[in-house]
Amino acid sequence: MSSINPTRHLQVFSPQEFNKAGYKIDVIGCGATGSRLVLSLAKLGITNIRVWDFDKVQAHNIPNQAFNLATDINRLKVEAIRDAVSAATGTTIEICDTKVDGSQELGDIVFLLTDTMASRRMIWEGAIKLKAAVRLMVETRLGVESGKIYTIHPGRLSHINAWESTLCEDRVATPSACGAVVSVGATAEIISGFAQWQLIRWFQIQQGKETDLANEIIFSLRPPMILTRNF
């Protein structure tokens, strides 16, 4: 199968240079944001992607996640997204149908997109915080008509303290964290796009093409509004 042609976005992002640098991406959680993000990263031309999720596709996932009603119901999400990526891009991604509990060794870039704040805290403490191998973490929170995107260096104390101050109990987080009962696919699309752009801008910084990267992005869709800050 042929690989994708990245000509249209080469001025913004070079997958050849990214892949040559050997960066490994872990996407933890393949739901509304994660399933879209994995497909988008592969369409950028990124090849070293590993996806973690132990859940199966259900009928109520179809409206807001990147799965297919005809072929994916009752399949493991990671298997379904692997096949979607292969069909769309020719890339074979690595999949793990395992619950991440913080004991795993993760790659250079981690997208933390699980359903609960408790699971994020556990994975953060065990596998991301102050781990030399992890160079970047992007964590997102999905609301019905709003979202948050956090982009931090897990070894930088100012980032650690600021991000940890945003953590809360799951009973308080809903619906501003993933896993909310009410979910709109369009909002997940926007969050996925922000997360992808944060990776692009981080890579541009590594190349010396850009100097600044917002650590917190908060947006609302009703009314339209966006706020950012640096840690």
C-alpha positions in Angstrom: 0.0 0.0 0.0 1.3 3.5 -0.8 2.1 6.0 1.9 0.4 9.4 2.1 1.8 12.4 0.2 2.5 15.2 2.8 3.2 17.9 0.2 0.3 20.1 1.3 1.6 20.5 4.8 5.4 20.2 4.4 5.9 23.9 5.0 4.3 23.5 8.4 5.3 20.0 9.4 7.8 17.5 7.9 6.9 14.0 8.8 10.2 12.8 7.3 12.2 15.0 9.8 9.9 14.0 12.7 10.2 10.3 12.0 13.9 10.5 11.4 14.3 12.1 14.8 12.9 8.8 16.3 10.1 10.4 18.3 7.7 7.8 19.7 4.1 8.8 20.4 1.8 7.2 22.9 -1.9 8.0 22.7 -3.6 6.8 25.9 -7.4 6.6 25.4 -9.1 6.0 22.0 -12.4 7.7 22.6 -13.9 10.9 21.1 -10.6 12.9 21.1 -8.2 10.0 20.9 -9.6 8.2 17.9 -9.7 11.4 15.9 -6.2 12.4 17.0 -4.6 9.0 16.1 -6.1 9.2 12.6 -5.0 12.9 12.2 -1.4 12.2 13.4 -1.1 9.3 10.9 -2.4 11.6 8.1 0.4 14.1 9.0 2.7 11.2 8.1 3.8 10.2 11.6 4.5 6.5 11.7 5.7 5.7 15.2 2.4 5.7 17.1 1.2 3.4 19.9 -2.4 3.5 21.0 -3.7 2.2 24.4 -7.3 1.4 25.1 -9.0 -1.7 26.6 -12.6 -0.8 25.6 -14.8 -1.9 22.8 -16.8 0.1 20.3 -20.4 0.5 21.2 -23.3 1.9 19.2 -23.4 5.2 21.3 -19.7 5.8 20.4 -20.4 6.1 16.7 -21.7 9.7 16.6 -18.7 11.2 18.4 -15.8 8.9 17.7 -13.9 7.9 14.6 -15.4 4.5 14.2 -17.7 2.8 11.6 -21.2 1.6 12.4 -21.0 -1.1 9.7 -17.7 -2.7 10.7 -16.6 -1.7 14.2 -19.4 -2.5 16.7 -18.1 -4.8 19.5 -14.5 -4.6 18.2 -11.7 -3.4 20.4 -11.3 0.3 19.8 -7.5 -0.1 19.2 -8.1 -2.8 16.5 -10.7 -0.6 14.8 -8.5 2.5 14.8 -5.5 0.5 13.6 -7.5 -0.7 10.6 -8.9 2.8 10.0 -5.4 4.3 10.0 -4.1 1.5 7.7 -6.9 2.1 5.2 -6.5 5.9 5.2 -2.7 6.2 5.3 -1.0 2.9 4.7 0.6 3.2 8.1 0.6 0.3 10.6 0.4 1.6 14.2 1.1 -0.3 17.3 -1.8 -1.1 19.6 -2.2 -2.3 23.2 -5.6 -3.4 24.5 -4.3 -3.0 28.1 -5.4 -0.6 30.8 -2.5 1.8 31.5 -1.9 2.0 35.2 1.4 3.9 35.4 3.7 0.9 35.4 4.3 1.1 31.6 7.3 2.8 29.9 6.0 5.5 27.6 7.5 7.2 24.7 8.8 10.7 24.0 5.4 12.3 23.5 2.3 11.2 25.5 -1.3 12.2 24.8 -3.2 11.6 28.0 -6.8 11.2 27.0 -8.4 8.8 29.4 -12.0 8.9 30.7 -11.4 9.9 34.3 -9.3 12.4 36.3 -8.3 9.6 38.7 -6.8 7.5 35.8 -4.9 10.5 34.6 -3.4 11.2 38.0 -2.4 7.6 38.3 -0.7 7.4 34.9 0.9 10.8 35.5 2.4 9.8 38.8 3.7 6.4 37.7 4.7 6.9 34.1 5.1 10.5 33.1 6.0 12.9 36.0 9.8 13.5 36.1 10.4 10.6 33.6 13.4 11.6 31.5 12.1 9.6 28.5 8.9 11.7 28.3 9.6 15.0 26.6 6.1 16.3 26.2 2.6 15.5 27.6 -0.6 16.8 26.0 -3.7 16.3 28.1 -7.2 17.3 27.1 -10.6 17.7 28.8 -13.8 17.5 26.8 -17.0 19.3 27.6 -20.2 19.6 25.6 -19.4 23.0 24.3 -16.0 23.7 25.8 -12.6 22.2 26.2 -9.2 22.4 27.8 -5.8 21.5 26.3 -2.7 21.3 28.5 0.8 21.0 27.0 3.6 20.5 29.5 7.2 19.3 30.0 6.9 16.6 32.6 10.3 17.4 34.0 9.9 21.1 34.5 8.8 22.1 38.0 6.8 25.2 37.0 4.8 23.0 34.5 4.3 20.2 37.1 3.1 22.5 39.8 0.7 24.5 37.5 -0.8 21.4 35.8 -1.2 19.5 39.1 -3.1 22.5 40.5 -5.8 22.0 37.8 -6.5 18.4 38.8 -9.7 17.7 40.7 -11.9 14.8 41.7 -14.0 13.2 39.1 -17.2 14.2 40.8 -16.1 17.8 40.3 -14.6 17.4 36.8 -17.7 16.2 34.9 -18.4 17.4 32.3 -15.1 19.2 31.8 -13.2 15.9 31.6 -13.5 13.1 29.0 -16.1 10.5 29.8 -19.0 12.9 30.3 -22.4 11.4 29.6 -23.2 14.2 27.1 -20.7 14.6 24.3 -20.7 16.3 20.9 -18.4 15.1 18.1 -17.8 18.6 16.8 -16.2 19.7 20.2 -14.0 16.6 20.2 -12.9 17.6 16.6 -11.8 21.0 17.9 -9.9 19.6 20.8 -8.2 17.0 18.6 -7.1 19.7 16.3 -5.7 21.8 19.1 -3.8 18.8 20.4 -2.3 18.1 17.0 -1.3 21.7 16.5 0.4 21.7 19.9 2.6 18.8 18.7 3.3 20.6 15.5 4.4 23.8 17.3 6.5 21.8 19.8 8.3 20.2 16.9 8.8 23.6 15.3 10.4 24.8 18.6 12.8 21.8 18.5 13.8 22.9 15.0 14.3 26.5 16.1 11.4 27.8 14.0 9.2 28.9 16.9 9.8 30.0 20.4 6.5 30.0 22.3 4.0 27.3 23.2 0.9 27.9 25.3 0.7 25.5 28.2 -3.0 26.0 28.8 -5.7 26.5 26.2 -9.3 27.0 27.3 -12.1 27.5 24.8 -15.9 28.0 24.8 -18.1 27.5 21.8 -21.2 29.2 23.3 -20.3 32.0 23.3 -17.1 31.6 21.2 -14.1 32.4 23.3 -10.5 31.3 23.8 -8.0 31.9 26.6 -4.4 30.8 26.8 -1.6 31.1 29.3 2.0 29.9 29.8 3.2 28.2 33.0 
